[in-house]
């Protein structure tokens, strides 16, 4: 075995002075059995031991307890013996017990004859390098944790050829693949077949390589074949020398955002449509009332002319043409009101199937023989709440539109079925609640509509028909009616493939009624008393003449306040016929409420060209309200009044109808009516005239006395309570002037003791009938 002297001798050959001067490295000689033989200044600085403290100690003293337990120092020497040298890194222990990370090279020493004489250990403190390396490793580990922890974004790398080289958990979550299924495969597998066919994947990589970045949105495909709308960013990654190393790709599933954007756009369009409808509705409402009043005057006077002068062919033809023009104007106003959702509806619970069957003959006549009609009704069809007559109008209009779209013939299919509109469907339609509906679909095989026409199809006055062939209000009227009924309407069309209009009406769980039969209007009249309340004097005059010709006793008032005065007068009234919208502080509906309190048996018939919200709420007439919309015909007016008053007692009245004989006085009396209420004064005057007497009226007792002094009268008809002079005082002074004068008092309170008065008189308690008034006057005149 070589001696220590031999080892030193060998090391001296390496240069004792250089080794001793090295301070950054620990260089020491190690015996074959592992003892420290030499110790340089660098070893002292690194480990803290002085030469006399360490020389002769086993190499193990410089290692950690864990290394000693594992016999790592001996293993390192053995490796160096076998291989000539051994590189290792590990923790080393200083004299003070602290540790550092050292890089150690152990070299085996041999004699010229090849005999092992020991080892040289060269150690460098690389704790700083290790800390930096650990920091890099830790940073990389944290980065990988961060990337892999992102689940809302697919983040992965691509080779320059588009092959996936890694795969994070977000990619697995969004696309459904695990890393083993994707790494090493082309990223084009995520694209739709349509995009692959147009080489979209390669186009995106080429753009990213050229510009450094590429961003887009489009459909991508998951592992299960479903599609999602993706927002994609591809960044080119380059080496230090500028060569392309690959791509970083980030994909986000933005399907929810896209759907939200779509719903927002649909909501915006729906809001715009609603605002447009509201504007048209206000415009329509502003003119409809006056427009329908004008039409009512025209219609009423045309019918009055017809009854008197319509005997010859020439006159009748022109009256008929004028009446047709009024009808067209009325239809136009009605369609505008329907579009604006302001038409009065009278919905009932029906099953649409019988209503559709009832229209079969009408539809076939309307569309002609060239078009085949097929009706499909699903079993177990639900009921719905709807105005049956308006629904029939909608179906007829849609059928006529379909006919016009099939000039060479075709097929019209009308389908009824149950339908469910779910939350997803209704999400973008703020005025369409999800739920159960009855679906009515009208489909034709006609020319179809391009997208730009389809978008405007529901707009009022929009039409593709030649000028003069349509108003452009058919579809808009259907739209407004369906919306006013709480339903939904959609239009589907494609050029060359026809059009389908789908209507959804809310389901009703109530029991359906049979659709009412269409009324057979007869010209019926009667002898009851009707109070006409109308602010348009031309309309009022026409209505009064029409009702008078039908045999009715007619009173009139210009507004609600005058009407209440007539009602309070005590005169008998069977029916109140009043316009809904009138000027003045008292609204027509409020006037009706007060009138019914005074006359509980009073029948009320409203009329209007535009009802606003006075008697219609939620698009429907209030309960127990009767309405006759302007313009109406004489037959419609006569039928409605007889229907409300006494259908069983109605009598057929000819166009030359006269007043019933029992209401006419046998003698004509000269009657002076005195009342301080102008409306009551006028109403009483008309009643007296209806009874066949001549009448003079004044609100002033003083003027009445002056007239009595100047001319003879048979009867003084005076109210008991008048300011300035009571009825009894007036009568006493009047009888002094005209001793033969008969007196009739009207009172709504306690009647006077007629026997105590110094003149003959009768008392008529309010309210009184026309017959009672006639009897009082006739008795006074005898």
Protein Blocks (a to p, Z undefined) as FASTA:
>chain_A
ZZfklmmmmmmmnopklmmmpmkbccddddfkopafbdcfklmmmnopafklmgopafkl
mpcfklmmnommmmmmmmmmmnopacdddddddfkopacdddddddddddfkopafbdcd
ddddfklmmmmmmmmmmmmmmmmmmmmmpmkbccddddfkopafbdcfklmmmnopafkl
mgopafklmpcfklmmnommmmmmmmmmmnopacdddddddfkopacdddddddddddfk
opafbdcdddddfklmmmmmmmmmmmmmmmmmmmmmmmmmmmmmmmmmmmmmmmmmmmmm
mmmmmmmmmmbmklmmmmmmmmmmmmmmmmmmmmmmmmnopaccddddddfklmmmmmmm
mmmmmnojkbccdddddehiacddddfklmmmmmmmmmmmmmmmmmnopadddddddddd
dfklmmmmmklccddddddddddfbebpafklmmmmmpghiafbdehiaghlmmmmmmmm
mmmnopacdddddehiapaddddddddfbdcddddddddddddddfbdcddddfblklmm
mmmmmmmmnopacdddfbfklmmmmmmnopacfbdcddfbdgdjbdfklmmmmmmmmmmm
bccddddfbekjmlgghhiacehiacddddddfklmmmmmmmmmmmmlpccddfkbccdf
klpcfbdcddddddfblklmmmmmmmmmmnopacdddfbfklmmmmmmmpccfbdcddfb
dghiafklmmmmmmmmmmmbccddddfbdcddfklpcbdcddddddddfklmmmmmmmmm
ZZ
